[in-house]
Amino acid sequence: MKKRIVIILFAALLLLCACQPTPDNPIVIGKDQTGMLEQAKKPIPEDRKNLSIRDRLGAPERLTYSHHKGNWTIEADAEVVVPDAELPIVRVFPMDFDQQTVSGLWTLLVGDVPMEIKLYERTKDEIASHIQILTAAIDDGRLADYHFASREEAEQAIEVLKRQYREAPDVASGDPADGTLLKGAYLDDNGKEASTRTYLDAESYETGYRFSVTNSGTNREPVIKKSYDEYGREIGFSTLPVSSGGSFSFVKGSEPEIVCYIYERELSFSDGCPEEGGKALTITPKDAKAFAEDFLQKAGMDGSYRAQRIFLIRDYESTQYSYRVVCSHLVTGCETLMAGNVIDFDEDDIYAPTWQLETLLLDVNCNGIYYIRFNCPLAIGDAITEQSNLLPFSEIKAIMKKMLPIIYRNDSPDENSDIITEMRINRVELGLWRVRIQDKIDQGMLIPVWAFYAYKTERDPNGMFDETVSYLPILLINAVDGSIIDPAKGY
């Protein structure tokens, strides 16, 4: 199976390939945010100002498209979704989860269930124990027992352990958790504090509940430092990247049966219970939406977020099914677009700053919500423009027809490969997508974007791997200037 099944390759990167002629249209390859904002602010002609957005842009109800080459197929028979409300451009900023928010989620989701702190790092007591062991080994001349060649080497290791002691937590795995965030420090090789963050990882062995919060660090540059084993011996190096925005997850009950999520198909909230669900799904999509809306209301989020779309998901063995309810952020009556499986950071560059796209999803079965993931919530700032001047859909379609074959050509398997790949676009949607202000890690904008969503299926007729299905936006086009949005770069 190819490594990047769910990674989007966007044309902004692909245009650099020497074997592919550069398109003539500079709008397609441009990344001029200042010019884009000027274009968005241009007045809409009076004779078109009061038209619906669909009529103003000439957007059809459906889009059809087909492209084939070898074992690759890209086809579209897609609904074209256009909002009723005007699309603004709004400043946004990443948010962490503060104590008040975490306490509210803890009360709502955990309640009185006894929870314990789970740590993946040593405590002060554990490090102090290793310092004592090495100190005694120096005094007794038993350094060889711990694989130290000299007294000086062991003393250097003790100094490393003392630095680690400063940043180690006081609490230990198994200590009671009550929803209070812990504070962690990260020291550089000189023992100076390079970053701090707040976090919490708690679980219940009896019930299987898991409650996790990770907030962004305070470092503005990546921190690279040596890594050591439990006795202070150097074993490599580690990197703390620059990140923006917090992440939260909650698992109710035992670990979810569906670990390898496959998007089986999209449902309507008005559909009946899907036959594929069998006994695992005795509730309808409408019931799943009600669970999600109840959570949003109790969490005080119902004015800012809405249950947007619902999918039937399954595991690789097709034995366990659930509903996945995806929620959107509401901004001046407009919805943010679904990020799907998009990977919005450069996984090959460990030094690159990261600001993942906001995601709020809830997985539901007949017992209610059993899994929640909420990544990088957005703080909404001022509106740059309340009504954006957008390109007609005919231009968006022309850009799509030009760019999809380029994406296909560079993402296709080797010509001799037997892997059969199909991308079937079922939805083309106009909505708001977060882009970064160039050269900024903590400032962004929600801008109007056309997203082309597709089910991507890969099959190996030789049986080397089973069919895999992912659902993702295979193309994002800036609705103002026609440029291609690259989520790995953030703009």
C-alpha positions as CSV (number, residue, x, y, z in Angstrom):
1,M,0.0,0.0,0.0
2,K,1.3,3.4,-0.8
3,K,2.6,5.3,2.2
4,R,0.4,8.4,1.7
5,I,-3.1,7.0,1.3
6,V,-4.7,10.0,3.0
7,I,-2.2,12.7,2.2
8,I,-3.2,15.3,-0.4
9,L,-0.8,16.4,-3.0
10,F,-1.6,19.9,-4.1
11,A,-0.8,21.6,-7.3
12,A,1.1,24.5,-5.7
13,L,3.9,22.0,-5.0
14,L,3.5,20.0,-8.1
15,L,4.0,22.9,-10.4
16,L,7.7,22.9,-9.5
17,C,8.2,19.7,-11.3
18,A,10.4,20.4,-14.4
19,C,8.6,17.7,-16.5
20,Q,5.3,19.6,-16.3
21,P,4.7,22.8,-18.2
22,T,3.7,25.7,-15.9
23,P,0.1,26.8,-16.5
24,D,-0.2,30.2,-18.1
25,N,-2.7,31.6,-15.6
26,P,-0.7,33.4,-12.8
27,I,-3.7,33.3,-10.6
28,V,-3.4,29.6,-10.2
29,I,0.1,29.7,-9.0
30,G,0.0,33.0,-7.1
31,K,0.0,33.3,-3.3
32,D,-0.5,37.1,-3.1
33,Q,-2.7,37.4,0.0
34,T,-2.7,41.2,-0.2
35,G,-3.9,41.1,-3.7
36,M,-6.5,38.5,-2.8
37,L,-8.0,40.7,-0.1
38,E,-8.2,43.6,-2.5
39,Q,-10.0,41.4,-4.9
40,A,-12.4,40.2,-2.2
41,K,-13.2,43.8,-1.2
42,K,-14.2,44.9,-4.7
43,P,-17.8,46.0,-4.8
44,I,-20.3,43.6,-6.3
45,P,-22.2,45.1,-9.2
46,E,-25.6,46.5,-8.2
47,D,-27.5,44.4,-10.7
48,R,-26.0,41.2,-9.1
49,K,-25.7,42.2,-5.5
50,N,-29.2,41.0,-4.4
51,L,-29.0,37.7,-6.3
52,S,-28.5,34.4,-4.4
53,I,-24.8,33.3,-4.2
54,R,-25.6,30.4,-6.5
55,D,-27.1,32.6,-9.2
56,R,-24.5,35.3,-8.8
57,L,-21.7,32.8,-9.4
58,G,-23.5,30.7,-11.9
59,A,-23.0,27.6,-9.9
60,P,-24.9,24.5,-11.1
61,E,-26.7,22.0,-9.0
62,R,-24.3,19.2,-10.0
63,L,-20.9,18.8,-11.6
64,T,-19.7,16.0,-13.8
65,Y,-16.2,15.3,-14.8
66,S,-14.1,12.3,-15.9
67,H,-10.4,11.6,-16.3
68,H,-8.8,8.1,-16.8
69,K,-5.3,6.9,-17.3
70,G,-4.1,3.4,-16.8
71,N,-5.2,2.1,-13.4
72,W,-6.2,5.6,-12.2
73,T,-9.7,7.0,-12.4
74,I,-11.0,10.5,-11.3
75,E,-14.7,10.9,-11.8
76,A,-17.2,13.4,-10.5
77,D,-21.0,13.2,-10.3
78,A,-21.2,15.7,-7.5
79,E,-23.7,17.8,-5.7
80,V,-22.6,21.5,-5.7
81,V,-23.3,22.9,-2.3
82,V,-23.5,26.7,-2.0
83,P,-24.4,28.5,1.3
84,D,-27.3,30.9,1.6
85,A,-25.3,33.4,3.7
86,E,-22.7,35.7,2.4
87,L,-19.1,34.5,2.8
88,P,-16.9,36.9,4.9
89,I,-13.1,36.9,5.4
90,V,-12.4,36.8,9.1
91,R,-9.2,36.9,11.2
92,V,-8.7,33.8,13.3
93,F,-6.2,32.7,16.0
94,P,-5.4,29.3,17.5
95,M,-6.6,28.6,21.0
96,D,-5.5,26.3,23.8
97,F,-7.9,24.6,26.2
98,D,-8.0,26.7,29.4
99,Q,-8.7,25.3,32.8
100,Q,-12.4,26.5,32.8
101,T,-13.1,24.7,29.5
102,V,-11.3,21.5,30.6
103,S,-13.2,21.5,33.9
104,G,-16.5,21.9,32.1
105,L,-15.7,19.0,29.8
106,W,-14.5,16.9,32.7
107,T,-17.7,17.4,34.6
108,L,-19.8,16.7,31.5
109,L,-18.0,13.6,30.2
110,V,-16.3,12.1,33.3
111,G,-18.5,13.1,36.2
112,D,-17.9,10.9,39.2
113,V,-15.9,8.2,37.4
114,P,-12.6,7.7,39.3
115,M,-9.7,8.6,37.0
116,E,-6.0,8.2,37.3
117,I,-3.2,10.3,35.9
118,K,-1.3,8.6,33.0
119,L,2.3,9.8,32.4
120,Y,4.8,9.0,29.7
121,E,7.7,10.6,31.5
122,R,9.5,9.9,34.7
123,T,8.6,11.7,38.0
124,K,11.0,13.5,40.3
125,D,11.1,10.5,42.6
126,E,12.1,8.1,39.8
127,I,14.9,10.4,38.6
128,A,16.1,11.0,42.2
129,S,16.3,7.2,42.6
130,H,18.6,6.9,39.6
131,I,20.8,9.7,40.9
132,Q,21.2,7.8,44.2
133,I,22.0,4.6,42.4
134,L,24.8,6.2,40.3
135,T,26.2,8.2,43.2
136,A,26.5,4.9,45.2
137,A,28.0,3.2,42.2
138,I,30.7,5.9,42.0
139,D,31.4,5.6,45.7
140,D,31.6,1.7,45.6
141,G,33.6,1.6,42.3
142,R,30.8,-0.4,40.5
143,L,30.6,1.8,37.4
144,A,31.0,-1.1,35.1
145,D,27.7,-2.5,36.4
146,Y,26.0,0.4,34.7
147,H,28.3,0.5,31.6
148,F,30.2,3.7,32.5
149,A,33.9,3.7,31.4
150,S,35.0,6.3,34.0
151,R,34.0,8.4,37.0
152,E,33.9,11.5,34.9
153,E,31.4,9.9,32.5
154,A,29.2,8.9,35.4
155,E,29.3,12.4,37.0
156,Q,28.3,13.9,33.6
157,A,25.4,11.6,33.6
158,I,24.4,12.7,37.1
159,E,24.4,16.3,35.9
160,V,22.0,15.3,33.1
161,L,19.7,13.6,35.5
162,K,19.7,16.7,37.7
163,R,18.6,18.8,34.8
164,Q,15.9,16.3,34.0
165,Y,14.8,16.4,37.6
166,R,14.0,20.1,37.3
167,E,11.4,19.5,34.5
168,A,9.9,16.3,35.8
169,P,6.4,16.2,37.3
170,D,5.7,15.7,41.0
171,V,2.7,13.5,40.3
172,A,3.0,9.9,39.2
173,S,1.0,7.5,37.0
174,G,-1.8,6.2,39.1
175,D,-2.3,9.4,41.2
176,P,-5.9,10.5,41.3
177,A,-7.0,12.9,38.5
178,D,-9.7,15.5,38.9
179,G,-9.5,17.4,35.6
180,T,-6.8,19.8,36.7
181,L,-4.3,20.6,34.0
182,L,-0.6,19.7,34.7
183,K,2.2,22.0,33.8
184,G,5.2,20.6,32.0
185,A,8.6,22.2,31.3
186,Y,11.0,21.4,28.5
187,L,14.7,22.2,29.1
188,D,17.4,22.7,26.6
189,D,20.9,21.1,26.8
190,N,22.1,23.9,29.0
191,G,19.4,23.3,31.6
192,K,17.4,26.5,30.6
193,E,13.7,26.4,30.3
194,A,13.0,26.4,26.6
195,S,9.2,25.8,26.7
196,T,6.3,25.1,28.9
197,R,2.9,23.7,28.2
198,T,-0.2,22.5,30.1
199,Y,-1.6,19.0,29.5
200,L,-3.6,16.2,31.1
201,D,-3.8,12.5,30.3
202,A,-6.1,10.6,32.6
203,E,-7.7,7.2,32.3
204,S,-9.9,4.7,34.2
205,Y,-8.7,1.1,34.1
206,E,-12.1,-0.1,35.3
207,T,-14.3,1.7,32.8
208,G,-11.9,2.4,30.0
209,Y,-12.5,6.1,30.0
210,R,-9.7,8.2,28.6
211,F,-9.5,12.0,28.8
212,S,-6.6,13.8,27.1
213,V,-5.6,17.4,26.6
214,T,-2.4,18.7,25.0
215,N,-1.8,22.4,24.7
216,S,0.8,24.2,22.6
217,G,4.2,25.0,24.0
218,T,5.5,28.5,24.6
219,N,8.6,28.1,22.4
220,R,8.7,30.2,19.2
221,E,11.6,28.3,17.7
222,P,12.1,24.5,17.5
223,V,14.1,23.2,20.4
224,I,16.6,20.5,19.6
225,K,18.3,18.6,22.5
226,K,20.1,15.4,23.2
227,S,18.1,12.4,24.4
228,Y,19.3,10.2,27.3
229,D,18.4,6.9,28.8
230,E,17.3,6.4,32.4
231,Y,20.9,6.6,33.7
232,G,21.7,9.8,31.7
233,R,23.6,8.1,28.9
234,E,23.3,9.9,25.5
235,I,21.3,7.9,23.0
236,G,20.3,10.4,20.4
237,F,18.4,13.7,20.1
238,S,14.8,14.9,20.2
239,T,13.0,17.9,18.8
240,L,10.2,20.0,20.2
241,P,8.6,21.8,17.2
242,V,6.7,25.0,17.3
243,S,2.9,24.3,17.4
244,S,-0.2,26.3,17.7
245,G,-3.5,25.3,19.3
246,G,-4.6,22.6,21.7
247,S,-6.0,19.2,21.1
248,F,-8.6,17.3,23.1
249,S,-9.9,13.7,22.9
250,F,-12.2,11.6,25.0
251,V,-12.9,7.9,24.8
252,K,-15.9,6.4,26.7
253,G,-15.8,2.7,27.6
254,S,-13.1,0.4,26.3
255,E,-10.9,1.5,23.4
256,P,-13.1,1.9,20.4
257,E,-13.7,-1.2,18.3
258,I,-13.1,0.8,15.2
259,V,-9.5,1.7,15.3
260,C,-8.8,1.9,11.6
261,Y,-11.4,4.2,10.4
262,I,-12.7,3.7,6.9
263,Y,-15.3,6.1,5.5
264,E,-17.9,3.7,4.1
265,R,-20.2,6.3,2.8
266,E,-22.0,9.6,3.6
267,L,-25.5,9.5,5.0
268,S,-28.3,12.0,5.4
269,F,-29.6,12.8,8.8
270,S,-33.0,11.7,7.6
271,D,-31.9,8.3,6.4
272,G,-32.9,5.1,8.2
273,C,-30.6,2.7,9.9
274,P,-28.1,1.4,7.3
275,E,-28.3,-2.3,6.6
276,E,-24.5,-2.6,6.8
277,G,-24.5,-1.6,10.4
278,G,-26.3,-4.8,11.5
279,K,-26.9,-5.2,15.1
280,A,-24.2,-2.7,16.0
281,L,-26.3,0.2,14.7
282,T,-29.9,0.1,16.1
283,I,-30.2,3.9,15.9
284,T,-30.7,6.1,12.9
285,P,-28.5,9.0,11.7
286,K,-31.1,11.3,13.2
287,D,-30.6,9.7,16.6
288,A,-26.8,10.1,16.2
289,K,-27.3,13.8,15.4
290,A,-29.4,14.2,18.5
291,F,-26.6,12.8,20.6
292,A,-24.2,15.3,19.1
293,E,-26.5,18.2,19.5
294,D,-27.1,17.3,23.1
295,F,-23.4,17.3,23.7
296,L,-22.9,20.7,22.0
297,Q,-25.8,22.2,24.0
298,K,-24.5,20.9,27.4
299,A,-21.0,22.0,26.6
300,G,-22.2,25.5,25.8
301,M,-21.0,25.2,22.2
302,D,-24.3,25.0,20.3
303,G,-24.2,28.7,19.3
304,S,-20.8,28.3,17.7
305,Y,-20.8,24.7,16.3
306,R,-23.3,22.7,14.3
307,A,-23.6,19.0,13.4
308,Q,-22.8,19.3,9.7
309,R,-22.3,15.9,8.1
310,I,-22.6,12.3,9.1
311,F,-20.8,9.2,7.8
312,L,-21.0,5.5,8.2
313,I,-17.5,4.3,9.2
314,R,-16.1,0.8,9.8
315,D,-13.0,-1.1,10.6
316,Y,-10.8,-2.9,8.1
317,E,-12.5,-6.2,8.8
318,S,-15.9,-4.7,8.1
319,T,-17.2,-6.1,11.4
320,Q,-17.7,-3.0,13.4
321,Y,-19.7,0.1,12.3
322,S,-20.4,3.5,13.8
323,Y,-21.6,6.9,12.8
324,R,-19.2,9.8,12.6
325,V,-20.8,13.2,13.1
326,V,-18.6,16.0,11.9
327,C,-19.3,19.5,13.3
328,S,-18.6,22.8,11.7
329,H,-17.7,26.2,13.2
330,L,-20.4,28.8,12.5
331,V,-19.1,32.3,11.6
332,T,-21.6,35.0,10.8
333,G,-24.0,32.3,9.6
334,C,-21.4,30.5,7.4
335,E,-20.0,27.1,8.1
336,T,-16.3,26.1,8.0
337,L,-15.5,23.3,5.5
338,M,-14.9,19.7,6.7
339,A,-11.2,19.0,6.9
340,G,-11.7,15.3,6.5
341,N,-8.5,13.2,6.4
342,V,-6.3,16.0,5.1
343,I,-2.8,16.2,6.6
344,D,-2.2,19.9,7.1
345,F,1.4,19.9,8.0
346,D,4.7,18.7,6.4
347,E,5.3,15.3,8.0
348,D,8.8,15.2,6.5
349,D,9.9,18.4,8.1
350,I,10.2,18.0,11.9
351,Y,11.3,21.6,12.3
352,A,8.3,23.1,10.5
353,P,5.8,24.9,12.7
354,T,2.4,23.3,12.9
355,W,-1.1,24.7,13.1
356,Q,-3.5,21.9,12.4
357,L,-7.0,22.6,11.0
358,E,-9.8,22.8,13.5
359,T,-11.6,19.5,13.7
360,L,-14.6,18.5,15.9
361,L,-16.0,15.1,15.4
362,L,-18.0,12.7,17.5
363,D,-18.3,8.9,16.9
364,V,-21.6,7.4,17.9
365,N,-23.0,3.9,18.3
366,C,-26.2,2.6,19.9
367,N,-24.9,3.5,23.4
368,G,-24.3,7.2,22.4
369,I,-21.1,9.1,21.9
370,Y,-18.1,7.0,22.7
371,Y,-15.3,9.1,21.1
372,I,-14.7,12.8,20.7
373,R,-11.8,14.6,19.0
374,F,-11.5,18.4,19.1
375,N,-8.3,19.8,17.6
376,C,-7.1,23.4,17.4
377,P,-10.3,25.4,18.2
378,L,-10.3,28.8,16.6
379,A,-10.7,32.2,18.3
380,I,-12.7,34.4,15.9
381,G,-11.4,37.9,15.3
382,D,-12.6,40.9,13.3
383,A,-14.1,40.6,9.8
384,I,-11.9,41.9,7.0
385,T,-14.9,41.9,4.7
386,E,-18.4,40.8,5.4
387,Q,-19.3,40.1,1.7
388,S,-16.6,38.7,-0.6
389,N,-16.4,39.2,-4.3
390,L,-16.0,35.7,-5.7
391,L,-14.9,34.3,-9.1
392,P,-17.7,32.8,-11.2
393,F,-18.0,29.0,-11.0
394,S,-17.0,28.7,-14.7
395,E,-13.5,29.9,-13.8
396,I,-13.4,27.5,-10.8
397,K,-14.3,24.6,-13.0
398,A,-11.7,25.5,-15.6
399,I,-9.0,25.6,-12.8
400,M,-10.3,22.2,-11.6
401,K,-10.0,20.6,-15.0
402,K,-6.5,22.0,-15.4
403,M,-5.2,21.0,-12.0
404,L,-6.7,17.6,-11.3
405,P,-4.7,15.8,-14.1
406,I,-1.5,17.4,-12.7
407,I,-2.3,16.1,-9.2
408,Y,-3.3,12.7,-10.7
409,R,-0.1,12.5,-12.8
410,N,2.3,13.1,-9.8
411,D,0.3,11.0,-7.3
412,S,-0.2,8.0,-9.6
413,P,1.6,4.7,-8.9
414,D,4.3,3.3,-11.1
415,E,3.1,2.4,-14.6
416,N,3.8,-1.2,-13.9
417,S,1.8,-1.2,-10.7
418,D,-1.3,-3.3,-10.5
419,I,-2.8,-1.1,-7.8
420,I,-6.2,0.2,-8.9
421,T,-7.0,3.7,-7.6
422,E,-10.3,5.5,-8.0
423,M,-11.2,9.0,-6.8
424,R,-14.9,9.6,-7.1
425,I,-15.9,13.2,-6.3
426,N,-19.3,13.3,-4.7
427,R,-19.5,16.8,-3.3
428,V,-18.2,20.2,-4.3
429,E,-18.8,22.8,-1.6
430,L,-18.3,26.5,-1.1
431,G,-17.5,27.4,2.5
432,L,-14.8,28.9,4.8
433,W,-11.3,27.4,5.1
434,R,-8.6,28.5,7.5
435,V,-5.4,29.7,5.9
436,R,-2.3,31.1,7.7
437,I,-1.1,34.6,7.3
438,Q,2.2,33.9,5.4
439,D,5.2,33.7,7.8
440,K,2.9,33.6,10.8
441,I,2.2,30.6,12.9
442,D,-0.5,32.1,15.1
443,Q,-2.4,34.4,12.8
444,G,-4.9,33.2,10.1
445,M,-8.0,34.0,8.1
446,L,-11.1,32.1,7.2
447,I,-11.6,32.6,3.5
448,P,-14.1,31.4,0.9
449,V,-12.9,28.2,-0.7
450,W,-14.3,25.6,-3.1
451,A,-13.6,22.1,-1.7
452,F,-13.8,19.0,-4.0
453,Y,-14.5,16.0,-1.8
454,A,-13.8,12.5,-3.0
455,Y,-13.8,8.9,-1.9
456,K,-10.4,7.6,-2.6
457,T,-10.3,3.8,-3.0
458,E,-7.2,1.7,-3.5
459,R,-7.4,-2.0,-4.4
460,D,-4.6,-4.6,-5.0
461,P,-6.0,-7.3,-7.3
462,N,-3.0,-9.5,-6.2
463,G,-4.3,-9.5,-2.6
464,M,-1.3,-7.8,-1.1
465,F,-3.7,-5.6,0.9
466,D,-7.4,-5.1,1.3
467,E,-9.4,-2.3,-0.2
468,T,-8.9,1.0,1.6
469,V,-11.3,3.9,1.5
470,S,-10.6,7.4,2.7
471,Y,-12.7,10.6,2.3
472,L,-10.9,13.8,1.8
473,P,-10.9,17.1,-0.2
474,I,-8.6,16.3,-3.1
475,L,-8.6,19.9,-4.3
476,L,-9.1,23.3,-2.6
477,I,-9.5,26.4,-4.7
478,N,-9.5,29.9,-3.3
479,A,-12.9,31.2,-4.4
480,V,-11.6,34.8,-4.5
481,D,-8.5,34.5,-6.7
482,G,-8.5,30.9,-7.9
483,S,-5.2,30.0,-6.2
484,I,-4.7,26.5,-5.0
485,I,-4.7,26.0,-1.2
486,D,-1.9,23.8,0.1
487,P,-2.9,22.6,3.7
488,A,0.7,21.4,4.4
489,K,1.8,25.1,4.1
490,G,-1.4,26.5,5.4
491,Y,-2.1,28.8,2.5
